[in-house]
């Protein structure tokens, strides 16, 4: 159980430090621009093709960045689950893909984030 909690705390810290919000915001803005270009009657079909290819590339790169960030968050969780099950010789202590493991992870992260915020304010 202690290993599981430590893994969740590590994954939470990694998630907080990753640029998830900026990647998602950038992808959303690019998609909104693409929809605007498609619906515009003032832009010729030729320029729509040119611009939409650029937007598609930007969305692809943004989605790939998002996948890498999510992988960086998931790797410690999967490794911690494997480590916990290996050390305790149980099938899986954390039960990563079970509702109890998801509930534990959510509760630990929900408790840790406000504590982390208070600790950060004290350091200032």
C-alpha positions as CSV (number, residue, x, y, z in Angstrom):
1,X,0.0,0.0,0.0
2,X,2.8,2.4,0.8
3,X,4.5,1.8,-2.5
4,X,1.2,2.4,-4.3
5,X,0.8,5.8,-2.5
6,X,4.3,6.8,-3.3
7,X,3.8,5.9,-6.9
8,X,0.6,8.0,-7.1
9,X,2.4,10.9,-5.5
10,X,5.2,10.6,-8.0
11,X,2.8,10.5,-10.9
12,X,0.9,13.5,-9.5
13,X,4.1,15.5,-9.2
14,X,5.1,14.6,-12.8
15,X,1.6,15.5,-14.1
16,X,1.7,18.9,-12.3
17,X,5.1,19.7,-13.8
18,X,4.2,18.7,-17.3
19,X,2.8,21.2,-19.8
20,X,-0.5,19.5,-20.2
21,X,-2.6,22.7,-20.1
22,X,-0.5,24.5,-22.8
23,X,-0.6,21.4,-25.1
24,X,-4.3,21.0,-24.8
25,X,-4.9,24.8,-25.2
26,X,-2.7,24.9,-28.3
27,X,-4.6,21.9,-29.8
28,X,-7.9,23.4,-29.1
29,X,-7.0,26.8,-30.6
30,X,-5.6,25.1,-33.7
31,X,-8.8,23.1,-34.1
32,X,-10.9,26.3,-33.7
33,X,-8.9,28.0,-36.3
34,X,-9.3,25.1,-38.7
35,X,-13.1,25.1,-38.2
36,X,-13.1,28.9,-38.9
37,X,-11.1,28.4,-42.1
38,X,-13.4,25.6,-43.3
39,X,-16.5,27.7,-42.7
40,X,-15.2,30.9,-44.2
41,X,-16.5,32.0,-47.6
42,X,-13.8,34.7,-48.0
43,X,-10.9,32.2,-48.2
44,X,-10.3,30.5,-51.5
45,X,-10.2,26.7,-51.7
46,X,-6.5,26.8,-52.6
47,X,-5.6,28.7,-49.5
48,X,-7.9,26.5,-47.4
49,X,-5.9,23.5,-48.6
50,X,-2.6,25.2,-47.7
51,X,-3.7,26.4,-44.3
52,X,-5.5,23.2,-43.3
53,X,-2.4,21.1,-44.1
54,X,-0.5,23.4,-41.7
55,X,-3.2,23.1,-39.0
56,X,-3.3,19.3,-39.5
57,X,0.5,19.1,-39.0
58,X,0.2,21.3,-35.9
59,X,-2.5,19.1,-34.5
60,X,-0.5,16.0,-35.2
61,X,2.6,17.4,-33.4
62,X,0.5,18.5,-30.5
63,X,-1.2,15.2,-30.2
64,X,2.1,13.4,-30.3
65,X,3.4,15.7,-27.6
66,X,0.4,14.9,-25.5
67,X,0.9,11.2,-26.0
68,X,4.5,11.5,-24.8
69,X,3.5,13.5,-21.7
70,X,0.8,10.9,-20.8
71,X,3.3,8.2,-21.3
72,X,5.8,9.9,-19.0
73,X,3.0,10.0,-16.4
74,X,2.0,6.4,-17.0
75,X,5.4,4.8,-16.9
76,X,6.1,5.4,-13.2
77,X,2.6,4.1,-12.3
78,X,3.0,0.9,-14.3
79,X,6.6,0.4,-13.0
80,X,5.4,1.0,-9.5
81,X,2.5,-1.4,-9.9
82,X,5.0,-4.0,-11.2
83,X,7.4,-3.3,-8.3
84,X,4.7,-3.5,-5.7
85,X,3.4,-6.8,-7.0
86,X,7.0,-8.2,-7.2
87,X,8.0,-7.1,-3.7
88,X,4.8,-8.3,-2.0
89,X,4.5,-11.4,-4.2
90,X,0.8,-10.5,-4.6
91,X,-1.0,-10.5,-7.9
92,X,-1.1,-6.7,-7.8
93,X,-1.2,-4.5,-4.8
94,X,-2.1,-1.4,-6.7
95,X,-4.5,-3.1,-9.1
96,X,-3.9,-0.5,-11.8
97,X,-6.8,-1.4,-14.0
98,X,-9.3,-2.0,-11.3
99,X,-11.8,0.4,-9.8
100,X,-10.2,0.2,-6.4
101,X,-6.8,1.2,-7.7
102,X,-8.3,4.1,-9.6
103,X,-10.2,5.2,-6.5
104,X,-7.1,5.0,-4.4
105,X,-5.1,7.1,-6.9
106,X,-7.8,9.7,-7.2
107,X,-8.1,10.0,-3.4
108,X,-4.4,10.2,-2.8
109,X,-4.0,12.8,-5.6
110,X,-7.0,14.8,-4.4
111,X,-5.5,14.9,-0.9
112,X,-2.0,15.6,-2.0
113,X,-2.7,18.6,-4.4
114,X,-4.0,21.0,-1.7
115,X,-1.3,20.0,0.7
116,X,1.3,20.6,-2.0
117,X,-0.3,24.0,-2.7
118,X,-0.1,25.0,1.0
119,X,3.5,23.9,1.2
120,X,4.5,25.9,-1.9
121,X,2.9,29.0,-0.4
122,X,4.8,28.6,2.8
123,X,8.1,28.5,0.9
124,X,7.4,31.9,-0.7
